[in-house]
Amino acid sequence: MLKNWLVVAFRNFRRNKIFSIINVLGLSIGICASLVIFLIVHHAYSFDRFEKNQDRIFRIVSDYAFQGEPGHTRGIPAPLAEAVRKDLSGIDNIVPFRYYNPDKISIPGESTTKSALFKYPKHIIFANEHYFNLLPYRWLAGNPQSSVTNSSQVVLSETRARLYFPSRAFSDMIGKEIIYDDSITAKVSGIVADLDLQGHTDFNFQEFISLNTILQNSRLQKSMNWDEWGSTTSDQQLYVRLASNTGAVSVEKGLKSIFDKNLGENAKKNNYTWTYRLQPLSDIHFNHFYGMFDTPVADKSMLTGLILAAAFLIGIACINFINLTTANAAQRAKEIGVRKTMGSSRTQLVMQFLGESFLITAFATILSTALVPLTIKLFSSFIPEGVSFSMSSPFVLDFLGILLVSVTLLAGFYPAWVLSSSNTLEVLKNRAHSGTSQTRTAWLRKGLTVSQFVIAQFFIIGVIMVGKQIHFMLNKELGFSKQAIVSIQYPVSDPGVSHKKFVLGELNRIAGIQKAVMANDLPSSYGWWTATIDYNDGKNPVKSSSVELKSGSDGYVDLLKIRLLAGRDLRSADTVTEILINETYLHFLGFKQPADAVGKMLKWDEKLVPVVGVFRDFHAHPLNFKIAPMAIIRNAEQSRVMLASLSGNQVQWPSTIAQMKKTFMTNYPGEEFKYEFLDQSIVNAYGSVQQTSTLLQWATGLTIFISCLGLLGLVIYTTTHRTKEIGIRKVLGASVTQIMVLLSNDFIKLVLIAFLIATPLAWWAIHRWLDDFVFRTSVSWWIFGLSGTGMIIIALATLSVQTLRSARANPAKSLKTE
């Protein structure tokens, strides 16, 4: 029986090569896309699944609001950990740690030059023994109970240990010294194996200095504001593991009491709110409000979009299969009638046709697995690092198995049911009408075809709209000049103001540079530097506000062409003696005209500073964020970047940049010279939106391709069954154009119906997506018109492949064969 089914299946594939190829190609594209998306989603959800009670592990984070403006940070003040230990109960493990980013590390006696030197190391924290009770580390050397209890101890990961001491055994590394920034000396007290978790982890730390090193070093405590409740930094984190009988709500109430006790009066005085909240471990990898350190968070909305795209692609491929199989039912009606006459039951027929569907799906699955590595390579810039494909992976095998069975049933069951339902007597009398416009099957095919093109239209509208928003963001007037401006980061190893000013002077001597200035960061970025500034006019209550600060040296305003609305630019200085404010801050203070604010005194950092000018609002951050109160100051100590305005044309710029590099390398030997054009950095700030656009473009392309494959199959079927009609019409004088219109008319109607259905759905989705942007483009009517017109053109191009061929066929041959 099985052999007979296989013979019949392959014979049917051979007789219907075009339909079989269309089905296999459509399914393989859908399965390949689904498999790649599965790998991305599985990778994202595999982070930090390292213990059974991980649902009791939380990170304490901070939510705040100042003057009604909400904010979020993963950081907490350093004293909070000790307060939690003393004042809260029901917590099994309290895990504070402090991120540390030294400029260099030296290992005495580990090279021919007396010490091995490592610059700008990452993944280093100050931690205590509780950290190693939180994660399942395996110790290779040292005592877990005492390796980080004393000051000046350090535990290394296996990878870091082999980097620092490549020729030593783990036991020989114990007691060796490591010097951080020539100021902190720690002895190796333990080695732990790299975390080998089932999945991935955001806890990618490699070096663990004992927390007591801070507690017994007053200089470190002062630099880290260790005892200050008012100082919050994302470098300071606190994790807790709750007892089994403790709820998160009760702990958050306790955290509120701690805040009220230590910062409540300050919050009331300065008109802000602050809440310590428990963030579940499972949320850490996905929450962009808090984030991690240098591990990018995953976007759940993006993952949901990917899953929907995969479902759509699989669904469209299955629709093709159903349409083409049911349309071809008439050709197999006699076969089914004979089989029923010979005693085949309906169950046997259903199983046979499901078996054929299984074979086609299996072929498509094999083809898709061959395409996956190529797809991953093609989208390497879009796919997160760590995503890989292996047929030996149990997750991949399980997914493919489930997908194979699901697609077989989804695509094959209805056609199998339809094919097996033919009336034996009617079929053998040649009065079966399967596939004609009078049957319910034909109406189903039309409905499924409309569904395909609804999805395609939806994606096309989405692509156009996202592209329009990106164009709007990249071309909107930002309030400052971004053309021909190059940014260069100062090395972290150069904290001195005088040397930075010297390098700046050297740059200003280069002929191709109009002007070079120092700044704390780029004029438009994701970086924030804020301070609380008070204004007291002597009549009304003091107005306090969180104000964003931009620091720039002489010529900063002129280089960026920031427009002054009143007053003058700041005088030359290295510290804050004057201040410029923007329009938003002007209105917050209650002034109506820019000139009204000039000369007023603002209190910042316990001193009064005069307002000498008001500048026009500009976008200091991507357009997801609204413009907030801002001030421009002089503060040379905060200089992190140089901005240089280039002269001449683009042909001359490489020579100028080469001279800039020479100057940089002369003053910072051994450092890496990195530069970026300001307009390009603004483009890079919209990376997530660009990724959304790329995803939509590919999903749209694949959707249109698969839909057009199905449309082509249906028109081939239609023209084949209307061969005699076409021949008669040509004999009676119908032109090629008239016949093409006749054959295409029904299909174009389906595309138009799909457009009418897709338009309101896309309109709703577009407005939901645009809600994430404070500044956004308009939803223009031409987007929908362009989408509908484009889809009709694509459909006509697909239809013309076969309709033109059929319309131009010799009617004598078609009538003769009849």
Secondary structure as UniProt FT lines:
FT   HELIX           2..15
FT   HELIX           17..44
FT   TURN            45..46
FT   TURN            52..53
FT   HELIX           54..56
FT   STRAND          57..66
FT   TURN            67..68
FT   STRAND          69..73
FT   TURN            78..79
FT   HELIX           80..87
FT   STRAND          91..100
FT   STRAND          104..108
FT   TURN            112..113
FT   STRAND          115..119
FT   STRAND          124..127
FT   HELIX           129..134
FT   STRAND          139..142
FT   TURN            144..148
FT   TURN            151..152
FT   STRAND          153..157
FT   HELIX           158..164
FT   TURN            166..167
FT   HELIX           170..173
FT   TURN            174..175
FT   STRAND          177..180
FT   TURN            181..183
FT   STRAND          184..192
FT   STRAND          207..210
FT   HELIX           212..215
FT   HELIX           218..223
FT   TURN            224..227
FT   TURN            229..230
FT   TURN            234..235
FT   STRAND          236..242
FT   TURN            244..245
FT   HELIX           248..269
FT   TURN            270..271
FT   STRAND          272..280
FT   HELIX           281..283
FT   TURN            284..286
FT   TURN            288..290
FT   HELIX           300..327
FT   HELIX           328..332
FT   HELIX           333..341
FT   TURN            342..343
FT   HELIX           346..378
FT   TURN            379..382
FT   TURN            385..386
FT   TURN            391..392
FT   HELIX           394..420
FT   HELIX           424..428
FT   TURN            429..430
FT   TURN            434..435
FT   TURN            437..438
FT   HELIX           440..475
FT   TURN            483..484
FT   STRAND          485..489
FT   TURN            492..493
FT   HELIX           497..508
FT   TURN            511..512
FT   STRAND          513..519
FT   STRAND          530..535
FT   STRAND          543..552
FT   TURN            554..555
FT   HELIX           556..559
FT   TURN            560..561
FT   STRAND          564..567
FT   STRAND          579..582
FT   HELIX           583..588
FT   TURN            589..590
FT   HELIX           594..597
FT   TURN            598..599
FT   STRAND          601..604
FT   TURN            605..606
FT   STRAND          607..615
FT   TURN            623..624
FT   STRAND          630..633
FT   HELIX           636..638
FT   STRAND          641..646
FT   TURN            650..652
FT   HELIX           653..667
FT   TURN            669..670
FT   STRAND          675..677
FT   HELIX           678..684
FT   TURN            685..686
FT   HELIX           687..721
FT   HELIX           723..731
FT   TURN            732..733
FT   HELIX           736..770
FT   TURN            771..772
FT   HELIX           781..807
FT   HELIX           811..817
//
